[in-house]
Amino acid sequence: MPLAQFIRIRRDLHANPELGFREHRTAAMVANLLSQWGYSVTTGVGGTGVVGQLKRGHGGRRLGLRADMDALPVSEKTGLAWASKVPGVMHACGHDGHTATLLAAGEAIARSARFEGTVNLIFQPAEEGAGGAVRMIDDGLFERFPCDAIFALHNMPGLATGSFMFRSGPTMASSDDVTVHLSGVGGHGAMPHTTTDVIVAASSIVLALQSVVSRNVDPLETAVVSVGAFHAGQAGNVIPDRATLELSVRALNAEVRSLLRRRIVEIVESQARSLGVEALIDWRPGYDVLVNDADCTAF
């Protein structure tokens, strides 16, 4: 198939995005194309996952190629001709491109067939925090489709078209989501002395968190602590009794990840306590650090 056809596929996927574990249309398209190209196709792996398997010869290595299929709960405002047709859902992380790229690779592999062994094309649902990989594994992915190694990629806007990059060792950060719930005593804005102000406490926490990476993490290491949401109040003359902060916390090794958690908890609790506010921290561990195998990246 010509490149233009895969561009059309990508744009079709982009216009018809589906959230995690709801990728029914996407999975059906993937399964149909793989079947046309001679793959043995298994659907419903871990929910809406699809695996296409192609064997050549006897024995040989068993390689997996993986892409994710799900979109995000984001409203698209690009104005593109192929913009999302689904209100509140968008391929904002490029999984439409990942799916189309793996389909293109799968078609090329089937057409050339210059290998001996087994290729497993793994189309994963629900990568965006919903645990689609775990669901596929729990559904017997590697017992049913053994792999000696698995290769995947992530799009990188800004990298020259037609090029790619890779490295050995830690490559993509762990990702934890954190919600900080603050509760205090609200009141009229003209009588702040009768309140324990959650907005002041939340603001103090946001500022104090900026010291975690700059003063607690070794300069030779790397980490991210980002406050992406701050919710409190509804009127300028009313001090609210509730505030919420949403954080994204990332690290490239387990030691730094542990340090970040310890320091963030200490800062939140101490800042809240000093201002008479109660704090509840909801820490949701996400994916671990991606560590690339040295042999598989030794080109």
VEXDREN-2710 file (C-alpha; in Angstrom, 1 decimal):
% VEXDREN-2710
k/r/px/py/pz
1/MET/0.0/0.0/0.0
2/PRO/1.3/3.5/-0.8
3/LEU/2.2/5.9/2.0
4/ALA/-0.8/8.1/1.1
5/GLN/-3.1/5.3/2.1
6/PHE/-1.7/5.1/5.6
7/ILE/-1.9/8.9/5.9
8/ARG/-5.6/8.5/5.0
9/ILE/-5.9/5.8/7.7
10/ARG/-4.3/8.1/10.2
11/ARG/-6.6/10.9/9.5
12/ASP/-9.6/8.7/9.6
13/LEU/-8.5/7.5/13.1
14/HIS/-7.9/11.0/14.1
15/ALA/-11.4/12.1/13.1
16/ASN/-13.0/9.1/14.9
17/PRO/-11.2/9.0/18.3
18/GLU/-12.2/6.5/21.0
19/LEU/-11.4/6.5/24.7
20/GLY/-9.7/3.7/26.6
21/PHE/-11.4/0.3/26.4
22/ARG/-13.9/1.8/23.9
23/GLU/-11.7/1.5/20.8
24/HIS/-14.3/-0.8/19.1
25/ARG/-14.2/1.0/15.7
26/THR/-10.4/1.3/15.7
27/ALA/-9.9/-2.4/16.7
28/ALA/-12.3/-3.5/14.0
29/MET/-10.4/-1.5/11.4
30/VAL/-7.0/-2.9/12.6
31/ALA/-8.3/-6.5/12.6
32/ASN/-9.8/-6.2/9.1
33/LEU/-6.6/-4.8/7.6
34/LEU/-4.3/-7.4/9.3
35/SER/-6.6/-10.2/8.1
36/GLN/-6.3/-8.9/4.5
37/TRP/-2.5/-9.0/4.8
38/GLY/-2.4/-12.6/5.9
39/TYR/-2.0/-12.2/9.7
40/SER/-3.7/-14.5/12.2
41/VAL/-5.8/-12.1/14.1
42/THR/-7.0/-12.3/17.7
43/THR/-9.4/-9.6/19.0
44/GLY/-10.7/-8.8/22.5
45/VAL/-7.3/-9.3/24.2
46/GLY/-7.6/-7.4/27.5
47/GLY/-10.8/-5.9/26.4
48/THR/-10.4/-4.2/23.0
49/GLY/-6.8/-5.2/22.3
50/VAL/-5.8/-6.8/19.0
51/VAL/-2.9/-9.0/18.2
52/GLY/-1.9/-9.9/14.6
53/GLN/0.6/-12.8/14.3
54/LEU/2.7/-13.7/11.2
55/LYS/5.0/-16.7/11.0
56/ARG/7.6/-17.6/8.5
57/GLY/9.8/-20.7/8.4
58/HIS/10.5/-22.8/11.5
59/GLY/11.7/-21.5/14.8
60/GLY/13.5/-18.2/14.8
61/ARG/13.0/-15.3/17.1
62/ARG/9.6/-14.1/18.3
63/LEU/9.4/-10.3/18.1
64/GLY/6.6/-8.0/19.2
65/LEU/5.8/-4.6/17.8
66/ARG/3.4/-2.5/19.9
67/ALA/1.2/0.5/19.4
68/ASP/-1.5/2.1/21.5
69/MET/-5.0/3.0/20.1
70/ASP/-6.8/5.2/22.7
71/ALA/-7.6/8.9/22.6
72/LEU/-7.9/11.5/25.4
73/PRO/-10.9/13.4/26.9
74/VAL/-9.9/16.6/25.2
75/SER/-11.9/18.9/22.9
76/GLU/-10.2/19.5/19.6
77/LYS/-9.9/23.1/18.3
78/THR/-7.5/22.7/15.4
79/GLY/-9.9/23.4/12.7
80/LEU/-8.3/20.7/10.5
81/ALA/-10.3/18.9/7.8
82/TRP/-9.7/15.6/9.7
83/ALA/-10.4/17.1/13.2
84/SER/-12.3/15.0/15.7
85/LYS/-15.9/14.4/15.0
86/VAL/-16.5/13.2/18.6
87/PRO/-17.3/16.0/21.1
88/GLY/-14.9/16.0/24.0
89/VAL/-12.6/13.3/22.6
90/MET/-9.4/13.9/20.6
91/HIS/-6.2/12.0/19.6
92/ALA/-4.1/14.7/21.4
93/CYS/-1.2/12.3/22.2
94/GLY/-0.7/10.9/18.7
95/HIS/-2.0/7.3/19.2
96/ASP/-3.7/7.6/15.8
97/GLY/-0.3/8.0/14.4
98/HIS/1.1/5.1/16.4
99/THR/-1.7/2.8/15.2
100/ALA/-1.2/3.9/11.5
101/THR/2.5/3.5/11.8
102/LEU/2.3/0.0/13.1
103/LEU/-0.2/-0.9/10.4
104/ALA/2.2/0.4/7.8
105/ALA/5.0/-1.7/9.4
106/GLY/2.8/-4.7/9.5
107/GLU/1.9/-4.3/5.8
108/ALA/5.5/-4.0/4.8
109/ILE/6.5/-7.0/6.8
110/ALA/3.8/-9.1/5.3
111/ARG/4.7/-8.0/1.8
112/SER/8.5/-8.6/2.1
113/ALA/8.4/-11.6/4.4
114/ARG/12.2/-11.5/4.6
115/PHE/12.5/-13.1/8.0
116/GLU/12.3/-16.4/9.8
117/GLY/10.4/-16.6/13.0
118/THR/7.3/-14.9/14.4
119/VAL/6.1/-11.3/14.4
120/ASN/3.4/-10.3/16.9
121/LEU/1.7/-6.9/16.2
122/ILE/0.2/-5.8/19.5
123/PHE/-2.4/-3.0/19.4
124/GLN/-3.0/-2.0/23.0
125/PRO/-6.1/-0.3/24.3
126/ALA/-6.3/2.2/27.2
127/GLU/-2.7/3.4/27.5
128/GLU/-3.8/6.7/28.9
129/GLY/-3.7/5.7/32.6
130/ALA/-6.4/3.1/32.4
131/GLY/-4.0/0.1/32.5
132/GLY/-4.6/-1.4/29.1
133/ALA/-1.2/-3.1/29.1
134/VAL/-1.9/-4.9/32.4
135/ARG/-5.3/-6.0/31.1
136/MET/-3.7/-7.6/28.1
137/ILE/-1.0/-9.3/30.2
138/ASP/-3.6/-10.6/32.6
139/ASP/-5.5/-11.9/29.6
140/GLY/-2.5/-14.1/28.8
141/LEU/-0.8/-12.0/26.2
142/PHE/2.6/-13.4/26.6
143/GLU/1.5/-17.0/27.2
144/ARG/-0.5/-16.9/24.0
145/PHE/1.9/-14.7/22.0
146/PRO/5.4/-15.2/23.4
147/CYS/7.9/-12.5/22.6
148/ASP/11.7/-12.5/22.9
149/ALA/11.7/-8.7/22.6
150/ILE/9.2/-6.0/22.1
151/PHE/9.7/-2.7/20.2
152/ALA/7.6/0.4/20.3
153/LEU/7.9/4.1/19.6
154/HIS/6.3/7.4/20.6
155/ASN/5.9/10.3/18.2
156/MET/8.1/13.3/18.9
157/PRO/6.9/16.6/17.4
158/GLY/10.0/18.7/16.5
159/LEU/12.1/15.8/15.4
160/ALA/12.8/15.9/11.6
161/THR/10.3/14.0/9.5
162/GLY/11.6/10.6/8.6
163/SER/14.1/10.3/11.5
164/PHE/13.9/8.6/14.8
165/MET/16.0/8.4/18.0
166/PHE/16.6/5.8/20.6
167/ARG/18.8/5.1/23.6
168/SER/19.7/2.4/26.0
169/GLY/18.7/2.4/29.7
170/PRO/16.2/4.8/31.3
171/THR/14.4/6.6/28.5
172/MET/10.9/7.7/29.5
173/ALA/10.0/8.8/33.0
174/SER/7.7/7.2/35.5
175/SER/4.5/9.1/35.9
176/ASP/2.5/9.6/39.1
177/ASP/-0.7/11.6/39.4
178/VAL/-1.4/13.4/42.7
179/THR/-4.4/15.2/44.0
180/VAL/-4.2/17.4/47.1
181/HIS/-7.5/18.1/48.9
182/LEU/-7.4/21.0/51.3
183/SER/-10.1/21.8/53.8
184/GLY/-10.4/24.8/56.1
185/VAL/-12.9/27.3/57.4
186/GLY/-14.5/29.6/54.8
187/GLY/-16.1/32.9/55.3
188/HIS/-16.8/36.4/53.9
189/GLY/-13.9/38.1/52.2
190/ALA/-14.3/41.1/54.4
191/MET/-13.7/39.0/57.5
192/PRO/-10.6/36.9/56.7
193/HIS/-9.6/36.7/60.4
194/THR/-12.6/34.3/61.0
195/THR/-11.3/31.8/58.3
196/THR/-8.5/29.4/57.7
197/ASP/-7.8/30.3/54.1
198/VAL/-7.3/27.3/51.8
199/ILE/-6.4/29.6/48.9
200/VAL/-3.4/31.0/50.8
201/ALA/-2.5/27.5/51.9
202/ALA/-2.7/26.1/48.4
203/SER/-0.7/29.0/47.0
204/SER/2.0/28.4/49.6
205/ILE/2.1/24.8/48.7
206/VAL/2.5/25.5/45.0
207/LEU/5.4/27.9/45.6
208/ALA/7.1/25.5/48.1
209/LEU/6.9/22.6/45.6
210/GLN/9.1/24.6/43.3
211/SER/12.0/23.8/45.6
212/VAL/11.7/20.0/45.3
213/VAL/13.5/19.6/42.0
214/SER/15.9/22.6/42.4
215/ARG/17.0/21.9/46.0
216/ASN/16.3/18.2/46.8
217/VAL/17.1/16.4/43.5
218/ASP/20.7/15.8/42.6
219/PRO/21.6/18.2/39.7
220/LEU/22.9/15.2/37.8
221/GLU/19.5/13.6/38.0
222/THR/16.3/14.8/36.4
223/ALA/12.7/15.1/37.7
224/VAL/9.5/17.0/37.1
225/VAL/6.9/18.3/39.6
226/SER/4.2/20.2/37.8
227/VAL/1.0/21.7/39.3
228/GLY/-1.5/21.6/36.4
229/ALA/-4.7/22.5/38.1
230/PHE/-5.8/24.7/41.1
231/HIS/-9.5/24.7/41.9
232/ALA/-11.0/26.9/44.7
233/GLY/-13.9/29.2/45.2
234/GLN/-16.6/30.7/43.1
235/ALA/-16.8/34.4/44.1
236/GLY/-14.3/37.2/44.7
237/ASN/-15.8/38.1/48.1
238/VAL/-16.1/34.7/49.6
239/ILE/-13.2/32.7/51.0
240/PRO/-13.9/29.0/50.2
241/ASP/-13.5/26.1/52.6
242/ARG/-12.2/23.7/50.0
243/ALA/-9.3/23.8/47.5
244/THR/-7.8/21.1/45.2
245/LEU/-4.4/20.9/43.5
246/GLU/-3.6/18.4/40.7
247/LEU/0.0/17.4/40.2
248/SER/2.1/15.4/37.7
249/VAL/5.2/13.9/39.1
250/ARG/7.9/12.3/37.0
251/ALA/11.3/10.7/37.5
252/LEU/13.9/8.6/35.6
253/ASN/14.8/6.2/38.4
254/ALA/13.1/4.6/41.5
255/GLU/15.3/6.5/44.0
256/VAL/14.3/9.9/42.7
257/ARG/10.7/8.8/42.4
258/SER/10.7/7.9/46.1
259/LEU/12.4/11.1/47.1
260/LEU/9.8/13.2/45.2
261/ARG/7.0/11.4/47.0
262/ARG/8.6/11.9/50.4
263/ARG/9.3/15.6/49.9
264/ILE/6.0/16.4/48.3
265/VAL/4.1/14.8/51.2
266/GLU/6.3/16.7/53.8
267/ILE/5.8/20.0/52.1
268/VAL/2.0/19.6/51.7
269/GLU/1.5/18.5/55.2
270/SER/3.8/21.1/56.8
271/GLN/2.5/24.0/54.8
272/ALA/-1.1/23.1/55.5
273/ARG/-0.5/22.6/59.2
274/SER/1.3/25.9/59.5
275/LEU/-1.8/27.7/58.1
276/GLY/-4.4/25.8/60.0
277/VAL/-5.7/23.8/57.1
278/GLU/-6.2/20.1/56.7
279/ALA/-4.6/18.2/53.8
280/LEU/-5.5/14.9/52.2
281/ILE/-3.2/13.5/49.6
282/ASP/-4.4/11.1/47.0
283/TRP/-1.2/9.6/45.4
284/ARG/-1.9/7.5/42.3
285/PRO/1.2/5.7/41.1
286/GLY/1.3/5.4/37.3
287/TYR/3.7/3.7/34.9
288/ASP/7.3/2.8/36.0
289/VAL/10.4/4.1/34.2
290/LEU/10.9/2.8/30.7
291/VAL/14.3/1.1/30.7
292/ASN/15.4/0.1/27.2
293/ASP/17.4/-3.2/26.9
294/ALA/21.0/-2.5/26.0
295/ASP/21.3/-5.4/23.5
296/CYS/18.1/-4.4/21.7
297/THR/19.3/-0.8/21.3
298/ALA/22.9/-1.7/20.3
299/PHE/22.7/-0.7/16.6
END
